[in-house]
Amino acid sequence: MNNTIKSATFIRNLHYGVQRKFSDFLDPQESWKDVLVSIHKPTGEPKYSQVLAFKVMCWSSTVLH
């Protein structure tokens, strides 16, 4: 199994410890929201809806903290 993290690696595929470090890195100023908004589909439209963003926010607050 290849454990290399690349720009194409999905966050959901990272190990819990790496997800936690990533969350701690982004969380101080809630920068994860900026990251989520900056991800677009090849068509240019946002990849994540506001509903999904809310689900991610709820998940991060319950699982990672």
C-alpha positions in Angstrom: 0.0 0.0 0.0 1.3 3.4 -1.0 1.1 5.9 1.9 2.3 8.9 -0.1 0.0 12.0 0.2 -0.5 13.8 -3.1 -2.6 16.8 -4.1 -5.1 14.4 -5.5 -5.4 12.5 -2.2 -8.9 12.8 -0.6 -9.0 13.9 3.0 -11.4 11.0 3.8 -8.6 8.6 2.7 -6.1 9.9 5.2 -5.4 8.1 8.4 -7.2 9.5 11.5 -3.9 10.9 13.0 -3.1 12.8 9.7 -6.7 14.1 9.6 -6.3 15.3 13.2 -3.1 17.1 12.4 -4.6 18.7 9.3 -7.6 19.8 11.3 -5.4 21.3 14.0 -3.4 23.1 11.3 -6.5 24.6 9.7 -8.8 25.1 12.7 -7.2 28.1 14.6 -8.9 30.6 12.3 -11.4 28.2 10.7 -9.3 28.2 7.6 -10.9 24.9 6.5 -13.9 26.9 5.4 -11.7 28.9 3.0 -10.2 25.6 1.7 -13.6 24.1 1.2 -14.8 27.2 -0.8 -11.7 27.2 -3.0 -12.2 23.7 -4.3 -14.0 23.7 -7.7 -15.1 21.2 -10.2 -13.4 21.2 -13.7 -16.4 23.3 -14.8 -15.5 26.1 -12.4 -18.5 25.7 -10.1 -18.0 24.9 -6.4 -17.4 21.3 -5.7 -19.1 21.4 -2.3 -22.6 22.7 -1.6 -23.4 24.7 1.5 -25.2 21.6 2.8 -22.1 19.5 2.5 -20.0 22.3 4.0 -22.4 22.2 7.0 -22.0 18.4 7.3 -18.2 18.7 7.2 -18.4 21.4 9.9 -20.6 19.2 12.1 -18.3 16.2 11.5 -15.1 18.1 12.3 -16.6 19.5 15.5 -17.7 16.2 16.8 -15.0 13.8 15.6 -11.9 15.9 15.6 -12.4 17.8 18.9 
